[in-house]
Amino acid sequence: MGIITKFLRGVFYFFVGDWIILGGVAITLLVVALLEKVITVDALKGVGAIVFLVGVALTLFVTLRREIFPK
């Protein structure tokens, strides 16, 4: 069991590296998916892309700020 956990942890740190990034991107994707389901007006279909870009940018900003200015 320890080998599997070590492998999964290694894969996580290789692709993501931080729980805040994983959580922020997951929440952003959830919000975008809900928006795409709810919005039926064709003029507002591009809102999902804007929300995705802003959400990911904010997530990366928070993570970078935490690295630069540790408590």
C-alpha positions in Angstrom: 0.0 0.0 0.0 2.9 2.3 0.7 4.3 1.9 -2.8 0.9 2.9 -4.3 0.7 6.0 -2.1 4.2 7.0 -2.9 3.5 6.6 -6.6 0.3 8.7 -6.5 2.0 11.4 -4.5 4.8 11.5 -7.0 2.4 11.9 -9.9 0.5 14.6 -8.0 3.6 16.6 -7.2 4.8 16.2 -10.8 1.6 17.5 -12.4 0.2 19.9 -9.8 2.5 20.3 -6.8 0.2 22.3 -4.6 -3.3 21.6 -3.1 -4.4 25.2 -3.6 -3.8 25.0 -7.3 -5.7 21.7 -7.5 -8.6 23.0 -5.5 -8.8 26.3 -7.3 -8.8 24.8 -10.7 -11.3 22.2 -9.7 -13.7 24.8 -8.3 -13.2 27.0 -11.4 -14.1 24.0 -13.6 -17.1 23.3 -11.5 -18.4 26.9 -11.8 -17.8 27.0 -15.5 -19.7 23.7 -16.0 -22.6 25.0 -14.0 -22.6 28.2 -15.9 -22.6 26.4 -19.2 -25.6 24.3 -18.1 -27.6 27.3 -16.7 -26.9 29.9 -19.5 -29.2 29.4 -22.4 -28.7 32.8 -24.1 -26.3 32.5 -27.0 -24.8 36.0 -26.3 -23.6 34.8 -22.9 -21.9 31.6 -24.0 -18.4 33.2 -23.9 -18.8 33.9 -20.2 -17.5 30.5 -19.3 -14.1 31.1 -20.9 -13.7 34.4 -19.2 -14.6 32.9 -15.8 -12.2 30.0 -16.4 -9.3 32.4 -17.3 -10.0 34.7 -14.3 -10.4 31.7 -11.9 -7.2 30.0 -13.0 -5.3 33.4 -12.9 -6.5 34.1 -9.4 -5.6 30.7 -8.2 -2.1 31.0 -9.6 -1.8 34.6 -8.1 -2.8 33.4 -4.6 -0.3 30.5 -4.8 2.5 32.7 -6.1 1.8 35.4 -3.4 1.9 32.7 -0.7 5.3 31.6 -2.0 6.7 35.1 -2.2 5.4 36.5 1.1 5.3 33.5 3.5 3.7 34.1 6.9 
